[in-house]
Amino acid sequence: MRIAVLTNAYPPSGKGGAAIIAKQQVDLLRAQGLEVRVWNPPISWLDSPAPLRLFFHILDLLPREKLAKEIADWKPDVLLTHNLTGCGFATPRRVQSHGVRWLHVLHDVQLFEPSGRLRRSETFTLWQKFWSRLRWAALGEPDFVISPTEWLFLQHRRRGFFRKAKPIVLPNPGRDVEFVMRLPKTPIQLLFVGQLYPEKGLSLLLQIQQRLRIPFELHIVGEGRVDKTLQQDERIIFHGKKDRDAVIELMKEKDVLLVPSQIAENQPTVLLEAASVGLPVIASDIGGIRETLQGAGILCAPEQVEEWLDAIQSLSDPRVYREQASGLYDLAVRYTPARHLERLLHCFTLKR
């Protein structure tokens, strides 16, 4: 079987979650002996001034005819697409018209919210309506849509996308489970992994720093503007930007992962990584996070700092801590690469 992959993000140039997942899938498929070829066209205009970006976004609605012909001439059995900004949103339709089965993988909300930041999932803004109408008309209908969560698929459908395409909820691939002996330390070791932006919960981290009633250290992995209050606190340790392997090593050492996102996220990769090493998680109850955790971890309202303080304090109890670590290990078993591959291969054989 020949699998053509079209994506705007792929390593080594692409480093975000969508790029990592696309690469994981390609590696898994190739390991099964399938013939896989990746098309990852360069995109130079994303850093242009806003008016010029708008022009290119409009132009990007059209198919990239040369790209579509090159993919179709390779004669794939399946076209697997990921995020398409810069690839020409109508390009997959051109390939599909040659009789190629087309599966589109959702990662985030960029199809209807170009910023990628969905502050309120129940709101359908005029800006989103504008982009949804344009991109829906250009994109067309894949044969199947693969979404890590039902929440993300429904966010697209309620904005006009994928009325005819068959939805498949397929969680992203995690890591193989790695058992780590765990008990909470004193001071308790908290870990935050992500960009230091307000929408990622920076203000909530500040409130936790100021009000947490038990001894703690907060380890921060990521880049961004840092508040002086955090910089001057000896309990806050900054690790800067780390690659994924280094992040996993930190997860093995620390006691709790904090995911205090203030925007609706789909399936944060750090949740699956934490689960693979049994690291207890406290996360915002927002977007697709509840669906991703499936009863594991502790969920808190994004802006209710008292809930976060109580949750952290509860994990200083060894009994509660062991229960939470066990729940994360159980979750990780459902997200192993082998299980993802099995279900992905099944998707390629479904009747249209």
N, C-alpha and C positions, 0 to 999 in steps of 0.2 A: 504494500500500500504506500502511495506517495502522499505526503502531507506538506502543503504549502502554508507557511506561517507569515502573516503580514502584520507588522507592529511598528509603532513609532518609537518604542523604547526597548532596547535589548543590549545586554552587556557586550563589550566593556563601556560603551559610551552611555548607555542607559543604566542608572543605578537605583531607581525607585522600586517600589513594591511590584508594579506591573511588569517591569523589566525582569525582575528576579523570578516571578512566576512564569513568564513566557520561557525563560531559559530552563527552569526546572522541568516544564512540560516537554520541551524539545529534548533535553537530556534523557528523560524517562522513555520517550518514544523511540529515540535512537538506540537506547539500550535493549529495546525489544526487537531490534532489527528492522524497524521501519525506515523508509527513506524520507528524510525531512530536510527541507530547504527553507531558509529564513530570508525574507525581504524586509529590510529595515532602512528605508530611505532617509538620507540626512535632511534635517530641518534647520535652516539657518535663520528663519525670520521670527522665531519666538521671542528673541531678545530685541526686536526692533521697536521703535517708538509706537505708542498706542494706535495712532491713525493708520500707520503702515501695517500693523498687525491685523487691524480690522479688515483692511483690504485683502490681506492674504487669507484670513479666515473665510471670507466670502469666496475667494478663488478656490479655496480648499474643498468647497462643496462639490466641485467638478471632479470627474474621474481623471486619474493620471493614466492616459491612454497607453503610453509606452510601458509603464509598470504593469498594467492589467494584461497587456499582450504578452509580456515576458512570462508572467505567472501562468497564463492560459496555455502558452506554447510548451511549457514544461509538463503539461497534462497531469495535474495532480488529481487524486481521487477526492481529497478533502482540502478546502481552504479554511484555515483556522486564523481568525483575526482577533487582535487585541485592541488597545487604544489606537485610534486612527487619525488623530490630528496630524496633518502634514502628509498623510498618505493619499489624500483625496477620498472624501467620504463615499463617493459613488464608485470608487475603484472595485470594491468587492462585488458589486452588482454586475459589473462588466465580466468579471471572472465567472460568476454564478451563471451568467447567460450562456456559457459554453457547456453547461450541464454539470458543473462542479458543485458538490455538496458544500454548503457554506455554514460554518458554525462561528458565532461571534461570542467572545468571552468578555463579560463585563468586569471592570475592576473598581470603578468609581462613578462619579456623577458628571464627568466632563462632557458627555453628549448634550446635556441640557443646561449645564452650569460650567462654562469654560474656565472659571477660576478654580474649579475642583473643590470649592468649599461650600457646603450646604449647611447653612446656619439653622434653618428650621425646615424639617423635611415635609411638614404639612403645608407649607406655603409654596404657591406657584406664582412666581413674580413675573412681571411683564418682560423682564430681560430673559428669563427662562422660557417664556412662551415664544419670544422672538427666535431664540436659538433652536428651540425644539422644533418649531415649524420648518425652519430651513434645513436642519440636519436630518429630521425624520424624512422629509421629501427626498433628500439626496441619498440617504443611506439605503432606504428600501427595507425589505424583509429578509433576514437570514432564514435558512431552513430551521435552525435551532439557535437558541440563545442560552449560553452557559453563564450562570450567575452564582457567586459564592454564597449568597444569601437570598432568600425569598424577598426580604426587605428591599434590596437593591433593585431586583427585577421589577417589583411593584412600583418603586419610585419612577422608573422609566415608563412603565405602561400607563400610569396615570397622567403622564405628560405626553402621551400620544405615540410612544415607540412600541414596536413589536406587538401589534394587535393580532397578527396572524402567526408569527413565529412561535414555535413550541418551546416553552421554558424548561430548562434543566437546572436544578439547584445542585451544584457540585462545589463543595468547599475547596478552597485553595489547598495545595499540598503543604503539609507541615514538614517536620523533621522526624527521623526515626527516634523512637523514645530512648532516652539515656537516663538511667536511674542515678539519682544523687541523694545521699544521706542528708536529711533535712531536720533541723530544729531551729526555732527562732533564737537569734543571738541577743545579747545585751551589750551595747545599744542595738536596737533592731535596725537592720540594714535595708533601707528603701532604695528602689531603683526607678529612674525615669529615663526612657529612651525615646528621643524625638527632637524635632526642631523646637527651639525656645521661642515660640510665638504665642500670643495671647490665646488663639483658637485651640492650641494644644494644651491649655490649662496652666499657663505660667502663673497667673494670678492665684489660682487655687494652690499651687505649690508654695507660694509666698505665705498664704494663710496657714497652711499646714506647718510650715517652718515656725511661724510665730505662735501657734496655739497648741501644738501637739504636747500632750502632758506626760509622755514617757520618753526616756532617753532614745535618741535615734541618730542615724547618719543618713543623709540623702545623697545618693550617687547619681549624677546627671551625665548622660551620654547624648551629645548632640551639639548643634551650633545655633547661634542667634544672639540677640541682645540680652544681656544678663543684668538683672536688677542689682544695685549696689548692696542691698540688704542681704541678698544671697551670697554675693562675692565676699562679704566681710564675716560671714558665719563659718567658723571652723568645722561645723557639723556638715557642711555642704561641700562635696568633693566633685570637681568638674573633670571629666575624662575626655572632653572634646569629642570629635567625630571618630567613630570606630567602625571597622568592617564587621560583617556579620559574625565571623568566627570569634572575634574579640568580644562582641556583645554576648554571645552564648557563654563564653567563659565567665563574664561578669554575672550572668544569670545564675550560673552554678554556685557562685560565691554569696550572692545576696539573698535576702529573706522574702522580699515582697516587691512585685512590679506594680507601679502606679501608672494608670492610663487615664488621665483626667481630661480627656478631650471635651471641648466646648462646642464642637461642630459634629454633625452627623457623619460618622465614618461607617464604612462597609464591613470589612473584616481585617482589622489591623494585623499586620504580619507578626508584630511583637507578641500578640496573644498566643499564636501557634508556637512560636519559638519558646515562650515561657512554659507552655504546656509540655513541650518535649523534654524539659528537665524538671518538671514538677514544681515550678516556681509559683507560689500563690499570687493571685492577681486581684487588685482592686481597680475597677474600671467604671467609667461613666455609663450610665444606662441610657444610651443614645444610639440612634442609627441601627446598624446590624450587629452591635456588640452583644446584646442579650442572646440573639439567635446563634451567634458564633460560640459563645461559652456554654450553651445548652445546660444550664444549671450549675456549672462549675464557677469558681471565683466568687467575688463579692461585688455586687452592683450598687452604685450610689448615684443619686441625682447629681448632675454636673455642677450645680451651683450651691449645693447644700454642704458646706464645709464640715458641719457637725457629724454628718453621716460618714464622711471620710475619716475624721478623727476617731470615731467609735470603731470603724472597721479596722483601722491600723492597730488600735489598742487591743481589739479582740484577738488579733493574730500573735500577740505576745503570750497567749495561753497555748502551751504545747499541744493540748488536746485539739483545740480548734485549728491550730496550725497544721497538724498531721492530717486532719480531715480535709482541709483545703488542698494540701499538696497531693493527696490521694485522688481528689476530684479532678485535678489538672492532669494527672497521669492517665486517668480513665478517658479524659477528653482527647489527649494526644493520640491514643490508639485509633481513634476514629479519623484522624487527619494524616495518617502516615502516607509517604509517597506511593507505596505499593497499592494502597486502597484507592488513592486518587487515580493512578494509572489504570487500574481495573475499570473504574467507572468512566474514565475518559475514552478508553478503547470501545466501551459499550456505546458511547454517544456516536461514534463514527459509523455504527451499524444500524442505528435506529431508522425506522421507516419514516419518510417525509410525510 
